[in-house]
Amino acid sequence: MHDDNDKKDRPSFGQVVLSTLAAAIGVQSNKNRERDFKGGSLKTYIAAGIIFTAVFVLTLVVVVKTVLGNLGQ
């Protein structure tokens, strides 16, 4: 059963996004890492990681296509 204390300890959407970005570049603080492991949902972080990876790969594809397209002119 969940109580009000669980919701208070749970990271917000913004904190999950920032933690995902920090993890991607390897600069997560110990305080935030502990918060994530204590109050965060594994499903939330997996989803955030998958979404971040997809956006990152799509961004790389667009950048590479744009650069290669400009070289052909």
All heavy atoms as TSV, in Angstrom:
chain	resi	resn	atom	element	x	y	z
A	1	MET	N	N	0.824	-1.175	0.000
A	1	MET	CA	C	0.000	0.000	0.000
A	1	MET	C	C	0.874	1.247	0.000
A	1	MET	O	O	1.875	1.316	0.680
A	1	MET	CB	C	-0.879	-0.031	1.245
A	1	MET	CG	C	-2.137	0.699	1.077
A	1	MET	SD	S	-3.182	0.182	2.448
A	1	MET	CE	C	-4.333	1.457	2.398
A	2	HIS	N	N	0.511	2.252	-0.776
A	2	HIS	CA	C	1.285	3.479	-0.879
A	2	HIS	C	C	0.753	4.511	0.096
A	2	HIS	O	O	-0.441	4.656	0.291
A	2	HIS	CB	C	1.204	4.046	-2.299
A	2	HIS	CG	C	1.786	3.124	-3.321
A	2	HIS	ND1	N	3.133	2.909	-3.418
A	2	HIS	CD2	C	1.214	2.364	-4.271
A	2	HIS	CE1	C	3.365	2.055	-4.389
A	2	HIS	NE2	N	2.209	1.709	-4.916
A	3	ASP	N	N	1.649	5.260	0.703
A	3	ASP	CA	C	1.234	6.357	1.565
A	3	ASP	C	C	1.826	7.662	1.044
A	3	ASP	O	O	2.517	7.695	0.033
A	3	ASP	CB	C	1.603	6.109	3.021
A	3	ASP	CG	C	3.097	5.928	3.233
A	3	ASP	OD1	O	3.864	6.048	2.256
A	3	ASP	OD2	O	3.502	5.664	4.380
A	4	ASP	N	N	1.537	8.760	1.723
A	4	ASP	CA	C	2.008	10.070	1.284
A	4	ASP	C	C	3.526	10.167	1.290
A	4	ASP	O	O	4.113	10.900	0.508
A	4	ASP	CB	C	1.428	11.172	2.167
A	4	ASP	CG	C	-0.066	11.335	1.939
A	4	ASP	OD1	O	-0.530	10.938	0.847
A	4	ASP	OD2	O	-0.763	11.839	2.839
A	5	ASN	N	N	4.186	9.420	2.161
A	5	ASN	CA	C	5.642	9.450	2.249
A	5	ASN	C	C	6.280	8.895	0.980
A	5	ASN	O	O	7.320	9.364	0.538
A	5	ASN	CB	C	6.095	8.657	3.479
A	5	ASN	CG	C	7.302	9.286	4.136
A	5	ASN	OD1	O	7.666	10.412	3.840
A	5	ASN	ND2	N	7.915	8.544	5.032
A	6	ASP	N	N	5.654	7.860	0.367
A	6	ASP	CA	C	6.174	7.300	-0.872
A	6	ASP	C	C	6.139	8.325	-1.995
A	6	ASP	O	O	7.066	8.434	-2.779
A	6	ASP	CB	C	5.366	6.068	-1.301
A	6	ASP	CG	C	5.693	4.840	-0.464
A	6	ASP	OD1	O	6.714	4.860	0.255
A	6	ASP	OD2	O	4.918	3.867	-0.519
A	7	LYS	N	N	5.054	9.092	-2.090
A	7	LYS	CA	C	4.940	10.090	-3.146
A	7	LYS	C	C	5.951	11.209	-2.958
A	7	LYS	O	O	6.470	11.753	-3.914
A	7	LYS	CB	C	3.520	10.648	-3.198
A	7	LYS	CG	C	2.539	9.680	-3.790
A	7	LYS	CD	C	1.258	10.374	-4.129
A	7	LYS	CE	C	0.353	9.377	-4.828
A	7	LYS	NZ	N	-0.376	9.977	-5.899
A	8	LYS	N	N	6.226	11.581	-1.711
A	8	LYS	CA	C	7.170	12.655	-1.435
A	8	LYS	C	C	8.590	12.227	-1.805
A	8	LYS	O	O	9.379	13.033	-2.280
A	8	LYS	CB	C	7.093	13.034	0.051
A	8	LYS	CG	C	7.879	14.282	0.375
A	8	LYS	CD	C	7.611	14.839	1.747
A	8	LYS	CE	C	7.546	13.784	2.823
A	8	LYS	NZ	N	7.502	14.350	4.176
A	9	ASP	N	N	8.936	10.967	-1.609
A	9	ASP	CA	C	10.279	10.469	-1.907
A	9	ASP	C	C	10.470	10.142	-3.383
A	9	ASP	O	O	11.586	9.977	-3.837
A	9	ASP	CB	C	10.576	9.227	-1.068
A	9	ASP	CG	C	10.685	9.543	0.415
A	9	ASP	OD1	O	10.896	10.728	0.748
A	9	ASP	OD2	O	10.556	8.617	1.220
A	10	ARG	N	N	9.387	10.025	-4.126
A	10	ARG	CA	C	9.452	9.657	-5.537
A	10	ARG	C	C	9.945	10.837	-6.369
A	10	ARG	O	O	9.456	11.950	-6.216
A	10	ARG	CB	C	8.066	9.225	-6.007
A	10	ARG	CG	C	8.065	8.700	-7.421
A	10	ARG	CD	C	6.752	8.114	-7.768
A	10	ARG	NE	N	6.615	6.880	-6.987
A	10	ARG	CZ	C	5.538	6.133	-6.997
A	10	ARG	NH1	N	4.489	6.485	-7.692
A	10	ARG	NH2	N	5.499	5.031	-6.288
A	11	PRO	N	N	10.909	10.612	-7.260
A	11	PRO	CA	C	11.424	11.707	-8.096
A	11	PRO	C	C	10.351	12.237	-9.040
A	11	PRO	O	O	9.521	11.478	-9.544
A	11	PRO	CB	C	12.557	11.067	-8.888
A	11	PRO	CG	C	12.801	9.747	-8.290
A	11	PRO	CD	C	11.607	9.373	-7.495
A	12	SER	N	N	10.389	13.532	-9.310
A	12	SER	CA	C	9.443	14.140	-10.248
A	12	SER	C	C	9.848	13.799	-11.683
A	12	SER	O	O	10.936	13.255	-11.933
A	12	SER	CB	C	9.438	15.658	-10.058
A	12	SER	OG	O	10.667	16.206	-10.487
A	13	PHE	N	N	8.985	14.157	-12.624
A	13	PHE	CA	C	9.270	13.910	-14.037
A	13	PHE	C	C	10.572	14.599	-14.457
A	13	PHE	O	O	11.409	14.005	-15.131
A	13	PHE	CB	C	8.100	14.400	-14.901
A	13	PHE	CG	C	8.364	14.314	-16.369
A	13	PHE	CD1	C	8.318	13.093	-17.022
A	13	PHE	CD2	C	8.679	15.450	-17.103
A	13	PHE	CE1	C	8.572	13.002	-18.380
A	13	PHE	CE2	C	8.937	15.371	-18.452
A	13	PHE	CZ	C	8.880	14.146	-19.102
A	14	GLY	N	N	10.731	15.846	-14.034
A	14	GLY	CA	C	11.944	16.594	-14.370
A	14	GLY	C	C	13.196	15.953	-13.793
A	14	GLY	O	O	14.241	15.912	-14.437
A	15	GLN	N	N	13.094	15.442	-12.567
A	15	GLN	CA	C	14.238	14.778	-11.945
A	15	GLN	C	C	14.596	13.491	-12.681
A	15	GLN	O	O	15.780	13.165	-12.823
A	15	GLN	CB	C	13.943	14.493	-10.475
A	15	GLN	CG	C	13.898	15.735	-9.618
A	15	GLN	CD	C	13.419	15.460	-8.210
A	15	GLN	OE1	O	12.560	14.607	-7.982
A	15	GLN	NE2	N	13.976	16.186	-7.251
A	16	VAL	N	N	13.589	12.772	-13.175
A	16	VAL	CA	C	13.855	11.546	-13.945
A	16	VAL	C	C	14.563	11.903	-15.249
A	16	VAL	O	O	15.540	11.251	-15.637
A	16	VAL	CB	C	12.541	10.767	-14.226
A	16	VAL	CG1	C	12.774	9.642	-15.214
A	16	VAL	CG2	C	11.954	10.229	-12.935
A	17	VAL	N	N	14.104	12.956	-15.912
A	17	VAL	CA	C	14.737	13.386	-17.168
A	17	VAL	C	C	16.186	13.798	-16.921
A	17	VAL	O	O	17.097	13.378	-17.642
A	17	VAL	CB	C	13.932	14.538	-17.823
A	17	VAL	CG1	C	14.690	15.149	-18.989
A	17	VAL	CG2	C	12.570	14.039	-18.276
A	18	LEU	N	N	16.405	14.623	-15.889
A	18	LEU	CA	C	17.771	15.062	-15.582
A	18	LEU	C	C	18.667	13.889	-15.186
A	18	LEU	O	O	19.839	13.839	-15.569
A	18	LEU	CB	C	17.751	16.114	-14.483
A	18	LEU	CG	C	17.198	17.481	-14.899
A	18	LEU	CD1	C	17.147	18.417	-13.699
A	18	LEU	CD2	C	18.017	18.082	-16.013
A	19	SER	N	N	18.127	12.938	-14.437
A	19	SER	CA	C	18.914	11.758	-14.054
A	19	SER	C	C	19.282	10.922	-15.272
A	19	SER	O	O	20.389	10.402	-15.368
A	19	SER	CB	C	18.136	10.902	-13.062
A	19	SER	OG	O	18.081	11.531	-11.812
A	20	THR	N	N	18.348	10.812	-16.221
A	20	THR	CA	C	18.619	10.054	-17.446
A	20	THR	C	C	19.711	10.731	-18.265
A	20	THR	O	O	20.635	10.074	-18.755
A	20	THR	CB	C	17.334	9.914	-18.280
A	20	THR	OG1	O	16.318	9.308	-17.475
A	20	THR	CG2	C	17.570	9.071	-19.512
A	21	LEU	N	N	19.627	12.046	-18.390
A	21	LEU	CA	C	20.661	12.780	-19.137
A	21	LEU	C	C	22.012	12.699	-18.438
A	21	LEU	O	O	23.044	12.506	-19.084
A	21	LEU	CB	C	20.244	14.244	-19.312
A	21	LEU	CG	C	19.027	14.486	-20.194
A	21	LEU	CD1	C	18.631	15.961	-20.161
A	21	LEU	CD2	C	19.281	14.027	-21.604
A	22	ALA	N	N	22.005	12.831	-17.111
A	22	ALA	CA	C	23.258	12.744	-16.354
A	22	ALA	C	C	23.873	11.350	-16.483
A	22	ALA	O	O	25.085	11.205	-16.621
A	22	ALA	CB	C	23.010	13.078	-14.887
A	23	ALA	N	N	23.033	10.327	-16.459
A	23	ALA	CA	C	23.535	8.960	-16.602
A	23	ALA	C	C	24.109	8.733	-17.998
A	23	ALA	O	O	25.096	8.015	-18.158
A	23	ALA	CB	C	22.419	7.961	-16.325
A	24	ALA	N	N	23.498	9.354	-18.998
A	24	ALA	CA	C	23.958	9.179	-20.374
A	24	ALA	C	C	25.363	9.727	-20.577
A	24	ALA	O	O	26.147	9.170	-21.337
A	24	ALA	CB	C	22.995	9.853	-21.350
A	25	ILE	N	N	25.687	10.815	-19.876
A	25	ILE	CA	C	27.032	11.371	-20.033
A	25	ILE	C	C	27.941	11.049	-18.854
A	25	ILE	O	O	29.092	11.452	-18.835
A	25	ILE	CB	C	26.988	12.895	-20.289
A	25	ILE	CG1	C	26.324	13.632	-19.137
A	25	ILE	CG2	C	26.285	13.203	-21.589
A	25	ILE	CD1	C	26.391	15.138	-19.271
A	26	GLY	N	N	27.402	10.342	-17.854
A	26	GLY	CA	C	28.234	9.837	-16.764
A	26	GLY	C	C	28.584	10.830	-15.681
A	26	GLY	O	O	29.666	10.741	-15.106
A	27	VAL	N	N	27.686	11.767	-15.385
A	27	VAL	CA	C	27.986	12.768	-14.368
A	27	VAL	C	C	26.894	12.854	-13.288
A	27	VAL	O	O	26.539	13.931	-12.841
A	27	VAL	CB	C	28.200	14.170	-14.999
A	27	VAL	CG1	C	29.452	14.190	-15.849
A	27	VAL	CG2	C	26.988	14.593	-15.792
A	28	GLN	N	N	26.374	11.750	-12.859
A	28	GLN	CA	C	25.324	11.708	-11.840
A	28	GLN	C	C	25.935	11.926	-10.459
A	28	GLN	O	O	26.931	11.306	-10.108
A	28	GLN	CB	C	24.606	10.353	-11.892
A	28	GLN	CG	C	23.463	10.215	-10.932
A	28	GLN	CD	C	22.250	11.024	-11.325
A	28	GLN	OE1	O	22.272	12.236	-11.291
A	28	GLN	NE2	N	21.212	10.332	-11.726
A	29	SER	N	N	25.334	12.798	-9.649
A	29	SER	CA	C	25.827	12.998	-8.285
A	29	SER	C	C	25.393	11.834	-7.398
A	29	SER	O	O	24.376	11.172	-7.665
A	29	SER	CB	C	25.303	14.313	-7.709
A	29	SER	OG	O	23.929	14.217	-7.410
A	30	ASN	N	N	26.142	11.592	-6.350
A	30	ASN	CA	C	25.828	10.493	-5.447
A	30	ASN	C	C	24.471	10.706	-4.774
A	30	ASN	O	O	23.703	9.767	-4.616
A	30	ASN	CB	C	26.934	10.337	-4.395
A	30	ASN	CG	C	26.800	9.057	-3.617
A	30	ASN	OD1	O	26.527	8.001	-4.197
A	30	ASN	ND2	N	26.958	9.132	-2.315
A	31	LYS	N	N	24.164	11.943	-4.417
A	31	LYS	CA	C	22.886	12.259	-3.776
A	31	LYS	C	C	21.717	11.910	-4.699
A	31	LYS	O	O	20.740	11.275	-4.278
A	31	LYS	CB	C	22.852	13.744	-3.415
A	31	LYS	CG	C	21.579	14.218	-2.800
A	31	LYS	CD	C	21.650	15.714	-2.536
A	31	LYS	CE	C	20.320	16.330	-2.861
A	31	LYS	NZ	N	20.318	17.760	-2.865
A	32	ASN	N	N	21.820	12.300	-5.959
A	32	ASN	CA	C	20.745	12.007	-6.920
A	32	ASN	C	C	20.661	10.519	-7.225
A	32	ASN	O	O	19.568	9.983	-7.407
A	32	ASN	CB	C	20.948	12.802	-8.209
A	32	ASN	CG	C	20.688	14.268	-8.025
A	32	ASN	OD1	O	20.122	14.697	-7.019
A	32	ASN	ND2	N	21.118	15.062	-8.985
A	33	ARG	N	N	21.793	9.861	-7.299
A	33	ARG	CA	C	21.785	8.415	-7.545
A	33	ARG	C	C	21.067	7.689	-6.417
A	33	ARG	O	O	20.246	6.804	-6.657
A	33	ARG	CB	C	23.218	7.893	-7.689
A	33	ARG	CG	C	23.291	6.405	-8.052
A	33	ARG	CD	C	24.714	5.889	-7.990
A	33	ARG	NE	N	25.354	6.107	-6.708
A	33	ARG	CZ	C	25.124	5.351	-5.620
A	33	ARG	NH1	N	24.276	4.363	-5.654
A	33	ARG	NH2	N	25.761	5.610	-4.494
A	34	GLU	N	N	21.356	8.076	-5.187
A	34	GLU	CA	C	20.687	7.453	-4.043
A	34	GLU	C	C	19.186	7.731	-4.073
A	34	GLU	O	O	18.384	6.847	-3.800
A	34	GLU	CB	C	21.293	7.959	-2.731
A	34	GLU	CG	C	22.663	7.396	-2.456
A	34	GLU	CD	C	23.275	7.927	-1.173
A	34	GLU	OE1	O	22.580	8.635	-0.407
A	34	GLU	OE2	O	24.457	7.618	-0.938
A	35	ARG	N	N	18.783	8.962	-4.419
A	35	ARG	CA	C	17.363	9.296	-4.527
A	35	ARG	C	C	16.688	8.417	-5.574
A	35	ARG	O	O	15.602	7.888	-5.353
A	35	ARG	CB	C	17.205	10.770	-4.915
A	35	ARG	CG	C	15.742	11.193	-5.064
A	35	ARG	CD	C	15.568	12.425	-5.914
A	35	ARG	NE	N	16.017	12.147	-7.281
A	35	ARG	CZ	C	16.653	13.001	-8.043
A	35	ARG	NH1	N	16.949	14.197	-7.592
A	35	ARG	NH2	N	17.020	12.683	-9.266
A	36	ASP	N	N	17.357	8.233	-6.710
A	36	ASP	CA	C	16.784	7.438	-7.791
A	36	ASP	C	C	16.593	5.985	-7.382
A	36	ASP	O	O	15.562	5.377	-7.686
A	36	ASP	CB	C	17.668	7.515	-9.033
A	36	ASP	CG	C	17.753	8.916	-9.611
A	36	ASP	OD1	O	16.882	9.747	-9.278
A	36	ASP	OD2	O	18.689	9.175	-10.376
A	37	PHE	N	N	17.580	5.420	-6.690
A	37	PHE	CA	C	17.485	4.024	-6.302
A	37	PHE	C	C	16.503	3.796	-5.166
A	37	PHE	O	O	15.884	2.747	-5.086
A	37	PHE	CB	C	18.861	3.462	-5.926
A	37	PHE	CG	C	19.664	3.046	-7.125
A	37	PHE	CD1	C	20.655	3.870	-7.627
A	37	PHE	CD2	C	19.422	1.845	-7.758
A	37	PHE	CE1	C	21.400	3.499	-8.733
A	37	PHE	CE2	C	20.152	1.458	-8.859
A	37	PHE	CZ	C	21.141	2.287	-9.355
A	38	LYS	N	N	16.340	4.768	-4.293
A	38	LYS	CA	C	15.424	4.613	-3.158
A	38	LYS	C	C	13.978	4.865	-3.541
A	38	LYS	O	O	13.091	4.145	-3.108
A	38	LYS	CB	C	15.817	5.554	-2.013
A	38	LYS	CG	C	17.053	5.115	-1.284
A	38	LYS	CD	C	17.370	6.069	-0.147
A	38	LYS	CE	C	18.667	5.649	0.535
A	38	LYS	NZ	N	19.075	6.615	1.561
A	39	GLY	N	N	13.722	5.897	-4.329
A	39	GLY	CA	C	12.342	6.281	-4.572
A	39	GLY	C	C	11.856	6.105	-5.986
A	39	GLY	O	O	10.671	6.227	-6.255
A	40	GLY	N	N	12.755	5.834	-6.910
A	40	GLY	CA	C	12.369	5.757	-8.311
A	40	GLY	C	C	11.835	4.399	-8.711
A	40	GLY	O	O	12.152	3.379	-8.113
A	41	SER	N	N	11.019	4.403	-9.735
A	41	SER	CA	C	10.463	3.171	-10.291
A	41	SER	C	C	11.371	2.682	-11.419
A	41	SER	O	O	11.757	3.465	-12.299
A	41	SER	CB	C	9.063	3.450	-10.830
A	41	SER	OG	O	8.621	2.392	-11.638
A	42	LEU	N	N	11.700	1.414	-11.401
A	42	LEU	CA	C	12.557	0.834	-12.433
A	42	LEU	C	C	11.935	1.017	-13.815
A	42	LEU	O	O	12.628	1.376	-14.779
A	42	LEU	CB	C	12.808	-0.648	-12.146
A	42	LEU	CG	C	13.697	-1.385	-13.130
A	42	LEU	CD1	C	15.085	-0.771	-13.142
A	42	LEU	CD2	C	13.769	-2.850	-12.782
A	43	LYS	N	N	10.631	0.826	-13.915
A	43	LYS	CA	C	9.942	0.981	-15.205
A	43	LYS	C	C	10.087	2.395	-15.749
A	43	LYS	O	O	10.271	2.592	-16.950
A	43	LYS	CB	C	8.461	0.637	-15.046
A	43	LYS	CG	C	8.200	-0.815	-14.775
A	43	LYS	CD	C	6.726	-1.057	-14.561
A	43	LYS	CE	C	6.483	-2.486	-14.136
A	43	LYS	NZ	N	5.077	-2.741	-13.867
A	44	THR	N	N	10.019	3.375	-14.872
A	44	THR	CA	C	10.146	4.774	-15.288
A	44	THR	C	C	11.519	5.046	-15.879
A	44	THR	O	O	11.643	5.678	-16.938
A	44	THR	CB	C	9.904	5.716	-14.089
A	44	THR	OG1	O	8.616	5.447	-13.546
A	44	THR	CG2	C	10.005	7.165	-14.499
A	45	TYR	N	N	12.562	4.548	-15.223
A	45	TYR	CA	C	13.921	4.793	-15.706
A	45	TYR	C	C	14.228	3.997	-16.971
A	45	TYR	O	O	14.947	4.480	-17.846
A	45	TYR	CB	C	14.948	4.518	-14.611
A	45	TYR	CG	C	14.921	5.604	-13.563
A	45	TYR	CD1	C	14.271	5.420	-12.361
A	45	TYR	CD2	C	15.511	6.833	-13.810
A	45	TYR	CE1	C	14.224	6.427	-11.415
A	45	TYR	CE2	C	15.473	7.850	-12.884
A	45	TYR	CZ	C	14.829	7.642	-11.687
A	45	TYR	OH	O	14.768	8.651	-10.765
A	46	ILE	N	N	13.680	2.816	-17.100
A	46	ILE	CA	C	13.859	2.039	-18.330
A	46	ILE	C	C	13.192	2.763	-19.497
A	46	ILE	O	O	13.771	2.916	-20.573
A	46	ILE	CB	C	13.321	0.604	-18.166
A	46	ILE	CG1	C	14.236	-0.182	-17.224
A	46	ILE	CG2	C	13.194	-0.094	-19.518
A	46	ILE	CD1	C	13.716	-1.558	-16.858
A	47	ALA	N	N	11.961	3.235	-19.277
A	47	ALA	CA	C	11.239	3.965	-20.327
A	47	ALA	C	C	11.987	5.238	-20.703
A	47	ALA	O	O	12.147	5.544	-21.895
A	47	ALA	CB	C	9.818	4.295	-19.862
A	48	ALA	N	N	12.465	5.978	-19.705
A	48	ALA	CA	C	13.205	7.215	-19.981
A	48	ALA	C	C	14.484	6.919	-20.757
A	48	ALA	O	O	14.846	7.659	-21.685
A	48	ALA	CB	C	13.529	7.934	-18.676
A	49	GLY	N	N	15.170	5.844	-20.410
A	49	GLY	CA	C	16.391	5.466	-21.118
A	49	GLY	C	C	16.135	5.081	-22.561
A	49	GLY	O	O	16.883	5.469	-23.466
A	50	ILE	N	N	15.059	4.341	-22.793
A	50	ILE	CA	C	14.704	3.931	-24.160
A	50	ILE	C	C	14.318	5.154	-24.993
A	50	ILE	O	O	14.755	5.303	-26.138
A	50	ILE	CB	C	13.579	2.878	-24.142
A	50	ILE	CG1	C	14.127	1.554	-23.589
A	50	ILE	CG2	C	12.976	2.679	-25.528
A	50	ILE	CD1	C	13.076	0.508	-23.313
A	51	ILE	N	N	13.520	6.034	-24.406
A	51	ILE	CA	C	13.110	7.246	-25.126
A	51	ILE	C	C	14.321	8.116	-25.430
A	51	ILE	O	O	14.485	8.606	-26.560
A	51	ILE	CB	C	12.049	8.022	-24.325
A	51	ILE	CG1	C	10.747	7.225	-24.303
A	51	ILE	CG2	C	11.830	9.417	-24.906
A	51	ILE	CD1	C	9.721	7.744	-23.309
A	52	PHE	N	N	15.200	8.320	-24.452
A	52	PHE	CA	C	16.402	9.124	-24.669
A	52	PHE	C	C	17.257	8.520	-25.783
A	52	PHE	O	O	17.736	9.241	-26.664
A	52	PHE	CB	C	17.233	9.244	-23.394
A	52	PHE	CG	C	18.559	9.900	-23.631
A	52	PHE	CD1	C	18.652	11.275	-23.744
A	52	PHE	CD2	C	19.708	9.135	-23.785
A	52	PHE	CE1	C	19.870	11.889	-23.995
A	52	PHE	CE2	C	20.925	9.738	-24.033
A	52	PHE	CZ	C	21.012	11.121	-24.138
A	53	THR	N	N	17.453	7.211	-25.758
A	53	THR	CA	C	18.278	6.541	-26.766
A	53	THR	C	C	17.671	6.709	-28.155
A	53	THR	O	O	18.393	6.998	-29.123
A	53	THR	CB	C	18.449	5.058	-26.421
A	53	THR	OG1	O	19.037	4.950	-25.115
A	53	THR	CG2	C	19.311	4.344	-27.437
A	54	ALA	N	N	16.352	6.542	-28.265
A	54	ALA	CA	C	15.687	6.698	-29.563
A	54	ALA	C	C	15.833	8.119	-30.087
A	54	ALA	O	O	16.151	8.332	-31.270
A	54	ALA	CB	C	14.210	6.318	-29.440
A	55	VAL	N	N	15.618	9.110	-29.236
A	55	VAL	CA	C	15.757	10.510	-29.652
A	55	VAL	C	C	17.200	10.808	-30.048
A	55	VAL	O	O	17.455	11.484	-31.051
A	55	VAL	CB	C	15.269	11.464	-28.540
A	55	VAL	CG1	C	15.635	12.905	-28.840
A	55	VAL	CG2	C	13.762	11.319	-28.342
A	56	PHE	N	N	18.158	10.288	-29.292
A	56	PHE	CA	C	19.567	10.499	-29.587
A	56	PHE	C	C	19.933	9.905	-30.950
A	56	PHE	O	O	20.585	10.559	-31.782
A	56	PHE	CB	C	20.425	9.878	-28.487
A	56	PHE	CG	C	21.901	10.035	-28.691
A	56	PHE	CD1	C	22.505	11.271	-28.534
A	56	PHE	CD2	C	22.686	8.953	-29.047
A	56	PHE	CE1	C	23.879	11.424	-28.718
A	56	PHE	CE2	C	24.048	9.082	-29.237
A	56	PHE	CZ	C	24.642	10.332	-29.073
A	57	VAL	N	N	19.514	8.684	-31.213
A	57	VAL	CA	C	19.823	8.026	-32.486
A	57	VAL	C	C	19.153	8.763	-33.646
A	57	VAL	O	O	19.775	8.996	-34.688
A	57	VAL	CB	C	19.408	6.532	-32.452
A	57	VAL	CG1	C	19.462	5.901	-33.839
A	57	VAL	CG2	C	20.297	5.764	-31.486
A	58	LEU	N	N	17.894	9.154	-33.483
A	58	LEU	CA	C	17.204	9.887	-34.545
A	58	LEU	C	C	17.881	11.234	-34.818
A	58	LEU	O	O	18.000	11.648	-35.975
A	58	LEU	CB	C	15.739	10.103	-34.180
A	58	LEU	CG	C	14.861	8.846	-34.227
A	58	LEU	CD1	C	13.465	9.155	-33.696
A	58	LEU	CD2	C	14.780	8.287	-35.637
A	59	THR	N	N	18.340	11.899	-33.766
A	59	THR	CA	C	19.061	13.158	-33.941
A	59	THR	C	C	20.350	12.944	-34.730
A	59	THR	O	O	20.673	13.719	-35.636
A	59	THR	CB	C	19.375	13.785	-32.571
A	59	THR	OG1	O	18.148	14.007	-31.878
A	59	THR	CG2	C	20.131	15.090	-32.717
A	60	LEU	N	N	21.079	11.888	-34.405
A	60	LEU	CA	C	22.309	11.585	-35.154
A	60	LEU	C	C	22.014	11.297	-36.618
A	60	LEU	O	O	22.744	11.753	-37.507
A	60	LEU	CB	C	23.036	10.395	-34.532
A	60	LEU	CG	C	23.747	10.646	-33.210
A	60	LEU	CD1	C	24.379	9.352	-32.693
A	60	LEU	CD2	C	24.803	11.719	-33.354
A	61	VAL	N	N	20.945	10.555	-36.884
A	61	VAL	CA	C	20.577	10.237	-38.267
A	61	VAL	C	C	20.260	11.514	-39.041
A	61	VAL	O	O	20.726	11.709	-40.174
A	61	VAL	CB	C	19.378	9.257	-38.305
A	61	VAL	CG1	C	18.791	9.143	-39.703
A	61	VAL	CG2	C	19.802	7.891	-37.791
A	62	VAL	N	N	19.492	12.410	-38.430
A	62	VAL	CA	C	19.142	13.674	-39.092
A	62	VAL	C	C	20.384	14.515	-39.344
A	62	VAL	O	O	20.557	15.076	-40.439
A	62	VAL	CB	C	18.088	14.450	-38.252
A	62	VAL	CG1	C	17.923	15.871	-38.768
A	62	VAL	CG2	C	16.761	13.720	-38.255
A	63	VAL	N	N	21.265	14.611	-38.370
A	63	VAL	CA	C	22.492	15.407	-38.537
A	63	VAL	C	C	23.356	14.829	-39.654
A	63	VAL	O	O	23.845	15.567	-40.516
A	63	VAL	CB	C	23.282	15.490	-37.208
A	63	VAL	CG1	C	24.676	16.054	-37.425
A	63	VAL	CG2	C	22.521	16.333	-36.194
A	64	VAL	N	N	23.552	13.514	-39.658
A	64	VAL	CA	C	24.385	12.889	-40.685
A	64	VAL	C	C	23.760	13.077	-42.069
A	64	VAL	O	O	24.464	13.428	-43.026
A	64	VAL	CB	C	24.618	11.393	-40.372
A	64	VAL	CG1	C	25.216	10.665	-41.567
A	64	VAL	CG2	C	25.492	11.243	-39.154
A	65	LYS	N	N	22.445	12.880	-42.192
A	65	LYS	CA	C	21.788	13.067	-43.491
A	65	LYS	C	C	21.894	14.520	-43.963
A	65	LYS	O	O	22.094	14.779	-45.144
A	65	LYS	CB	C	20.324	12.643	-43.405
A	65	LYS	CG	C	20.134	11.158	-43.435
A	65	LYS	CD	C	18.682	10.779	-43.564
A	65	LYS	CE	C	18.551	9.295	-43.718
A	65	LYS	NZ	N	17.214	8.896	-44.125
A	66	THR	N	N	21.778	15.452	-43.029
A	66	THR	CA	C	21.878	16.868	-43.385
A	66	THR	C	C	23.290	17.201	-43.856
A	66	THR	O	O	23.467	17.866	-44.886
A	66	THR	CB	C	21.518	17.746	-42.166
A	66	THR	OG1	O	20.194	17.432	-41.756
A	66	THR	CG2	C	21.607	19.221	-42.502
A	67	VAL	N	N	24.287	16.720	-43.141
A	67	VAL	CA	C	25.680	16.993	-43.537
A	67	VAL	C	C	26.004	16.342	-44.867
A	67	VAL	O	O	26.590	16.982	-45.760
A	67	VAL	CB	C	26.654	16.517	-42.428
A	67	VAL	CG1	C	28.098	16.535	-42.921
A	67	VAL	CG2	C	26.496	17.371	-41.182
A	68	LEU	N	N	25.614	15.109	-45.053
A	68	LEU	CA	C	25.899	14.423	-46.317
A	68	LEU	C	C	25.119	15.061	-47.461
A	68	LEU	O	O	25.628	15.142	-48.587
A	68	LEU	CB	C	25.579	12.936	-46.208
A	68	LEU	CG	C	26.492	12.125	-45.307
A	68	LEU	CD1	C	26.039	10.669	-45.242
A	68	LEU	CD2	C	27.934	12.204	-45.752
A	69	GLY	N	N	23.905	15.518	-47.200
A	69	GLY	CA	C	23.122	16.187	-48.240
A	69	GLY	C	C	23.745	17.496	-48.654
A	69	GLY	O	O	23.729	17.865	-49.840
A	70	ASN	N	N	24.320	18.226	-47.704
A	70	ASN	CA	C	24.968	19.506	-48.025
A	70	ASN	C	C	26.296	19.300	-48.753
A	70	ASN	O	O	26.723	20.191	-49.505
A	70	ASN	CB	C	25.201	20.319	-46.750
A	70	ASN	CG	C	23.905	20.875	-46.204
A	70	ASN	OD1	O	22.937	21.037	-46.915
A	70	ASN	ND2	N	23.890	21.149	-44.907
A	71	LEU	N	N	26.947	18.181	-48.548
A	71	LEU	CA	C	28.204	17.914	-49.237
A	71	LEU	C	C	27.992	17.608	-50.717
A	71	LEU	O	O	28.879	17.844	-51.531
A	71	LEU	CB	C	28.953	16.745	-48.578
A	71	LEU	CG	C	29.560	17.009	-47.218
A	71	LEU	CD1	C	30.186	15.724	-46.661
A	71	LEU	CD2	C	30.624	18.089	-47.290
A	72	GLY	N	N	26.823	17.114	-51.057
A	72	GLY	CA	C	26.543	16.737	-52.433
A	72	GLY	C	C	26.200	17.899	-53.346
A	72	GLY	O	O	26.087	17.737	-54.539
A	73	GLN	N	N	26.060	19.100	-52.822
A	73	GLN	CA	C	25.650	20.239	-53.652
A	73	GLN	C	C	26.779	20.815	-54.431
A	73	GLN	O	O	27.852	21.032	-54.222
A	73	GLN	CB	C	25.023	21.318	-52.785
A	73	GLN	CG	C	23.712	20.867	-52.212
A	73	GLN	CD	C	23.064	21.956	-51.347
A	73	GLN	OE1	O	23.645	23.008	-51.116
A	73	GLN	NE2	N	21.872	21.685	-50.905
